[in-house]
Amino acid sequence: MPVSQVPAAFARQRSKEKVSLAVRPLRVVVVDEELPYPLTSGKRIRTLNLLLRLADRHQITYLCHRNVDPQEARQAAEYLRDHGIETVVVDQPLARKSGALFYARLAANLFSPLPYSVASHNSHALRAAIREYARRHEVDLWHCEWTPYAAPLSAVMAGRRLVMAHNIESMIWQRYHQTEANPLKRWYIKRQWRKFEWFERRAFAEATRLVAVSAEDAAIARERFGAPRVSVVDNGVDTSYFQPQSLAREPNRLLFLGSLDWRPNQDAVRVLLEGIFPAVAAQESSARLDIVGRNPPAWLISQAGNHSAVELHANVPDVRPFIARSGMMAVPLRIGGGSRLKILEALACEMPVVSTKVGAEGLCLVPGRDLAIVDRVGDMPRALVECIRHPRTAREMARHGRQVVLARYDWDALADQLEGIWLECAKQ
């Protein structure tokens, strides 16, 4: 996800009035991988938008590893402190996902019962910091902001714990397995999938409350993993920032938007470049494609450069100009979980969206009314060409989609929902 605007101002009087509804402000410790700033991913966007709205009402401490970029780490800590969130940062960045040492760690993980994404985040330093904080402070609620961090949080034997499941991680690994052609990689991925199933079943059972980002994920947590206490807080969008613009859209211009260092997005953009967009261009020679996202890998930079009708825009400061001019957003995801913030951002701007079922899952949107949804990736070219040729129909769907987003997916209401869950957990 490219950089989006940080929420600049909230209704502080409204926030102060909310405090009076609670017996007292809660003392909440959020345990996570890194500080969620700047807003360069969907996870960071969700985390920061919810917590900033609650920081005026409750005492929040963010306990995590240091961001990999030291300058970003300093800016993030300063930003959170300026907005009333205390930070406790373990001066140990996460290991990089590249190079010989990365592959050595992957091989070593064959002997661990934990999936790699859990074991690599479960540092001794973080566990020690959690124990030390628990020893020195009273905590009403431990908030695990990403499921793998339920492992280091086990360093605290007592206390109420909430686990925020941005995805059902085992489902993502299952889909990796289904789409991987290399037999050796497929074998390794299956082991990760099975390890995540075991880990999620344990983490969900031990949590005072599990919070999913969609009703679909909540149902899977209950039915497949036996999670006893599950709530839902949807993903959202800053509707004051993402709004329709007066610029005329180019019906033949497609947009792919997303973090280009996330494997599901890499799979989707590869499919888009190698199959979907050439099929669209064969029918509509004027078709153009913009790929917008952070940290594109070398293969994508090279591959995008081979297409005269494709432009790659890396690490842009503002995605709205691309949303404003494009005729539609293409979401050809085959792998994923949770729900897509980029679809909500597009519809908030009245931008037409064409997505696979996987891409649009978890969102309360109606196919054919709010956006176009196809059953298979192979059906994407037809749906995209249809939008190019019938832009008025596509824009009408997007206008209806915006009304759904305004009614259901604004961050203010979602923060209120999370606060209610915090208060319930603190009483249990």
C-alpha positions in Angstrom: 0.0 0.0 0.0 1.5 3.3 -1.0 1.7 6.1 1.5 -1.6 7.6 2.5 -2.4 10.6 4.6 -2.0 10.2 8.3 -5.2 11.3 10.1 -4.5 14.8 11.1 -7.3 15.8 13.4 -10.0 14.1 15.3 -13.1 15.4 17.1 -11.3 15.8 20.4 -14.4 17.1 22.2 -16.2 13.9 21.1 -13.3 11.8 22.3 -13.4 13.5 25.7 -17.1 12.8 26.0 -16.4 9.2 25.3 -14.1 8.9 28.3 -17.0 9.7 30.6 -18.8 6.6 29.4 -16.1 4.3 30.8 -15.4 3.8 34.5 -11.9 5.0 33.9 -9.5 5.1 31.0 -8.0 1.7 30.3 -4.3 1.0 30.4 -3.7 -0.9 27.1 -0.4 -2.3 25.9 -0.2 -3.0 22.1 2.4 -5.6 21.2 3.4 -5.6 17.5 6.2 -6.1 15.0 7.1 -2.3 14.6 5.7 1.1 15.0 2.8 1.7 12.5 4.1 4.8 10.8 4.4 6.1 8.1 1.3 4.6 6.5 2.9 2.4 3.9 0.8 -0.8 4.3 -2.8 -1.8 4.8 -1.9 -3.1 8.3 -0.4 0.1 9.4 -3.3 2.1 8.0 -5.8 0.1 10.0 -3.7 0.0 13.2 -2.9 3.7 13.3 -6.4 4.9 12.3 -8.0 2.9 15.1 -5.5 3.6 17.8 -5.2 7.4 17.3 -8.9 7.7 17.8 -8.6 5.8 21.1 -5.5 7.5 22.4 -7.5 10.5 23.7 -9.7 8.2 25.7 -7.3 5.6 27.0 -3.6 5.2 28.1 -2.0 3.3 25.2 1.6 2.0 25.2 3.1 0.5 21.9 5.7 -2.2 22.6 7.5 -3.6 19.6 10.7 -4.2 17.7 12.5 -1.2 16.1 11.5 -0.3 12.5 14.2 -1.5 10.1 14.9 2.0 8.9 16.5 4.0 11.8 15.2 7.3 10.5 11.7 5.9 10.1 11.9 4.5 13.6 12.7 7.9 15.1 10.0 9.7 13.1 7.5 7.0 14.1 8.2 7.2 17.8 8.0 11.0 17.7 4.7 10.9 15.8 3.1 8.4 18.2 4.3 10.3 21.3 2.9 13.5 19.8 -0.5 11.8 19.6 -0.5 10.5 23.1 0.8 7.0 22.6 3.8 5.9 24.7 6.4 3.8 22.9 8.6 1.0 24.3 10.8 0.0 21.4 13.2 -3.0 21.6 16.4 -1.9 19.8 16.5 -5.0 17.6 15.0 -4.7 14.0 13.5 -7.8 12.4 15.7 -9.9 10.2 15.6 -9.0 6.5 13.7 -11.3 4.1 16.5 -11.6 1.6 20.0 -13.0 1.2 21.8 -16.2 2.2 21.0 -15.8 5.9 17.3 -15.5 5.2 17.3 -18.9 3.3 19.4 -20.4 6.1 16.8 -19.3 8.6 14.0 -20.8 6.4 15.9 -24.1 6.4 16.4 -24.0 10.2 12.7 -23.5 10.7 12.1 -27.0 9.5 13.1 -28.1 13.0 10.8 -25.6 14.8 7.2 -26.3 15.7 6.4 -22.7 15.0 5.9 -21.2 11.5 8.7 -19.0 10.3 6.6 -15.9 10.5 6.1 -16.6 14.2 9.5 -17.9 15.2 11.3 -15.0 13.4 9.3 -12.4 15.4 9.5 -14.2 18.8 12.7 -12.6 19.9 14.2 -13.0 23.4 14.6 -9.3 23.6 10.9 -8.6 23.0 9.8 -11.3 25.5 12.1 -9.8 28.1 10.7 -6.3 27.4 7.2 -7.6 27.8 8.0 -9.3 31.1 9.8 -6.2 32.4 6.9 -3.9 31.5 4.4 -6.3 33.2 6.5 -6.3 36.3 6.7 -2.5 36.6 3.2 -1.5 35.4 -0.4 -2.4 35.9 -2.1 -3.3 32.6 -5.8 -3.7 32.0 -5.5 -5.3 28.6 -2.7 -6.7 26.4 -3.5 -6.1 22.8 -1.7 -8.4 20.3 -1.9 -6.4 17.0 -0.9 -9.3 14.8 -1.6 -13.0 15.4 2.1 -14.1 15.4 2.8 -11.8 18.4 0.6 -14.0 20.5 3.9 -16.1 20.9 6.1 -13.4 22.6 3.0 -12.2 24.5 2.9 -15.7 26.2 5.8 -14.3 28.3 3.1 -12.7 30.4 1.3 -15.6 32.1 -1.6 -13.5 33.6 -3.7 -10.8 32.2 -6.5 -10.2 29.7 -5.4 -10.6 26.1 -6.9 -9.5 22.8 -5.6 -10.9 19.5 -6.2 -8.8 16.4 -6.3 -11.2 13.4 -5.7 -9.0 10.3 -5.9 -12.3 8.3 -6.5 -16.0 9.0 -2.8 -16.6 8.3 -3.2 -20.4 7.7 -5.7 -19.6 4.9 -3.1 -17.4 3.1 -0.5 -20.2 3.3 -3.1 -22.7 2.1 -3.6 -20.5 -1.0 0.1 -20.2 -1.4 0.2 -23.9 -1.6 -2.6 -24.1 -4.1 -1.0 -21.7 -6.5 2.7 -22.7 -6.2 4.0 -24.8 -9.1 7.5 -25.6 -7.8 7.3 -29.0 -6.1 10.0 -28.2 -3.5 8.5 -24.8 -2.6 5.0 -26.4 -2.5 6.3 -29.0 0.0 7.8 -26.3 2.2 4.8 -24.1 2.0 2.5 -27.0 3.1 4.6 -27.4 6.2 4.2 -23.7 7.0 0.4 -24.0 6.4 0.1 -26.9 8.8 2.2 -25.1 11.4 0.1 -22.0 11.2 -3.1 -24.1 11.6 -1.7 -25.5 14.9 -0.5 -22.1 16.1 -3.7 -20.2 15.3 -5.8 -22.9 17.0 -3.7 -22.4 20.2 -3.5 -18.6 20.0 -7.3 -18.2 19.4 -8.2 -20.5 22.3 -5.9 -18.7 24.8 -7.1 -15.2 23.9 -9.6 -13.4 26.1 -11.0 -12.1 22.8 -10.2 -12.6 19.1 -11.0 -9.7 16.8 -11.4 -10.5 13.1 -11.6 -8.0 10.3 -14.6 -9.6 8.6 -17.6 -11.8 9.4 -16.1 -14.4 7.1 -12.8 -14.6 9.0 -14.8 -14.7 12.3 -16.8 -17.7 11.0 -13.6 -19.5 10.0 -12.0 -18.8 13.4 -15.1 -20.3 15.2 -15.8 -23.2 12.9 -12.4 -24.4 11.8 -10.3 -23.4 14.9 -12.9 -23.5 17.7 -12.2 -20.0 18.8 -14.6 -19.4 21.7 -14.8 -15.6 21.8 -14.7 -13.7 18.5 -15.7 -10.2 17.5 -15.5 -8.3 14.3 -14.1 -4.8 13.6 -14.1 -4.2 9.8 -11.3 -2.6 7.9 -12.1 1.0 7.1 -11.2 4.2 5.2 -10.7 7.9 6.0 -13.7 9.2 4.1 -12.6 12.8 4.7 -9.4 12.1 2.8 -10.6 9.8 0.1 -13.3 11.6 -1.8 -14.5 11.9 -5.4 -12.4 14.4 -7.5 -13.5 16.6 -10.3 -10.9 15.2 -12.7 -12.2 13.3 -15.7 -11.4 9.6 -15.6 -9.6 7.9 -18.4 -11.8 4.8 -19.1 -8.9 2.9 -20.7 -6.5 3.4 -17.8 -6.3 0.5 -15.3 -4.8 0.8 -11.8 -3.1 -1.8 -9.6 -2.5 -0.5 -6.1 -0.9 -2.3 -3.3 2.3 -3.1 -1.3 4.6 -4.6 -3.8 6.8 -6.4 -1.2 3.8 -8.5 -0.1 3.7 -11.9 -1.7 0.0 -12.0 -2.5 0.3 -8.7 -4.3 3.4 -9.9 -6.2 1.5 -13.0 -7.4 -1.5 -10.8 -8.4 0.6 -8.2 -10.4 2.6 -11.0 -12.1 -0.7 -12.6 -13.3 -1.9 -9.1 -14.3 1.3 -8.4 -16.4 1.7 -11.9 -17.9 -1.9 -12.7 -18.7 -4.7 -10.3 -17.9 -3.4 -7.0 -19.3 -2.1 -8.5 -22.6 -5.6 -10.0 -23.1 -7.2 -6.6 -22.4 -4.8 -4.8 -24.7 -5.5 -7.3 -27.5 -9.1 -6.1 -27.4 -8.6 -2.5 -26.5 -5.3 -1.2 -28.0 -5.5 2.1 -26.1 -5.5 0.3 -22.7 -2.9 1.5 -20.2 -1.8 0.1 -16.8 -0.4 2.0 -13.8 1.2 -0.1 -11.0 1.5 1.9 -7.8 3.0 0.5 -4.7 6.0 0.5 -2.3 9.2 -1.5 -2.6 8.8 -3.2 -6.0 11.2 -6.2 -6.4 13.8 -6.2 -9.2 11.9 -8.6 -11.4 8.8 -6.4 -11.4 10.8 -3.3 -12.3 12.3 -5.2 -15.2 9.1 -6.8 -16.3 7.1 -3.5 -16.2 9.8 -1.8 -18.2 9.2 -4.3 -21.1 5.6 -3.1 -21.6 5.2 0.3 -23.4 1.7 0.6 -22.0 2.7 -0.1 -18.4 4.0 2.4 -15.9 5.4 1.5 -12.5 5.2 4.2 -9.8 7.1 3.2 -6.6 6.7 4.7 -3.1 4.6 7.6 -4.2 3.6 10.2 -1.5 -0.1 10.3 -2.4 -2.2 7.7 -4.2 -5.2 9.9 -4.8 -4.0 11.4 -8.2 -3.8 7.8 -9.6 -7.2 6.9 -8.2 -8.7 10.1 -9.6 -7.5 9.6 -13.2 -7.9 5.9 -13.7 -10.9 4.3 -15.2 -10.9 1.3 -12.8 -9.0 -0.5 -10.2 -8.0 -4.1 -11.0 -7.7 -6.5 -8.0 -6.7 -9.9 -9.5 -5.8 -11.5 -6.2 -5.6 -15.3 -6.0 -4.0 -15.3 -2.5 -5.2 -13.3 0.5 -7.2 -13.1 3.7 -8.9 -10.4 5.7 -10.3 -7.6 3.5 -8.8 -5.1 1.1 -8.5 -1.5 2.2 -7.6 -0.4 -1.3 -11.1 -1.4 -2.5 -12.6 0.8 0.2 -10.3 3.7 -0.8 -11.2 3.3 -4.4 -15.0 3.2 -3.8 -14.7 6.2 -1.4 -13.4 8.1 -4.4 -16.1 6.6 -6.7 -13.6 4.7 -8.6 -14.9 1.5 -10.4 -13.4 -1.7 -9.1 -13.0 -5.1 -10.9 -11.9 -7.9 -8.5 -11.7 -11.6 -8.0 -13.8 -13.2 -5.3 -10.7 -13.6 -3.2 -9.9 -9.9 -3.7 -13.3 -8.7 -2.5 -13.9 -11.2 0.2 -14.7 -9.9 3.7 -16.4 -6.7 2.4 -20.2 -6.2 2.5 -20.4 -5.2 -1.1 -22.8 -6.6 -3.7 -21.4 -7.9 -7.1 -22.9 -6.0 -10.0 -24.3 -3.2 -7.8 -21.2 -1.9 -6.0 -18.4 -3.4 -8.0 -17.6 -6.1 -10.6 -16.5 -9.5 -9.2 -15.3 -12.4 -11.3 -15.2 -16.1 -10.2 -11.7 -16.8 -11.7 -8.7 -14.8 -12.6 -9.3 -15.9 -16.2 -12.5 -13.9 -16.3 -10.7 -10.6 -15.4 -10.0 -9.5 -19.0 -13.6 -9.8 -20.0 -14.8 -7.8 -17.0 -12.1 -5.1 -17.5 -12.9 -4.7 -21.2 -16.6 -4.4 -20.2 -15.7 -1.5 -17.9 -13.6 0.2 -20.6 -16.5 0.0 -23.1 -19.2 0.9 -20.7 -17.8 3.5 -18.3 -21.1 5.0 -17.3 -22.3 1.7 -16.0 -19.0 1.2 -14.1 -19.3 4.7 -12.6 -22.8 4.0 -11.4 -21.7 0.9 -9.5 -18.8 3.0 -8.0 -21.3 5.7 -6.8 -23.4 3.1 -5.1 -20.3 1.5 -3.6 -19.3 4.8 -2.1 -22.6 5.0 -0.3 -22.0 1.6 1.3 -18.5 2.7 2.3 -19.8 5.9 3.9 -22.5 4.0 5.9 -20.3 1.1 7.1 -16.6 1.6 6.8 -15.7 5.0 8.4 -12.9 4.7 10.9 -14.7 6.8 13.6 -17.5 4.2 14.0 -15.0 1.3 13.8 -12.9 2.8 16.6 -16.0 3.0 18.8 -16.6 -0.7 18.1 -13.0 -1.6 19.2 -13.3 0.5 22.3 -16.5 -1.4 23.3 -14.6 -4.7 22.9 -11.7 -3.3 25.0 -14.1 -2.4 27.8 -15.8 -5.8 27.7 -12.4 -7.6 27.8 -11.2 -5.5 30.8 -14.3 -6.6 32.8 -13.8 -10.3 32.1 
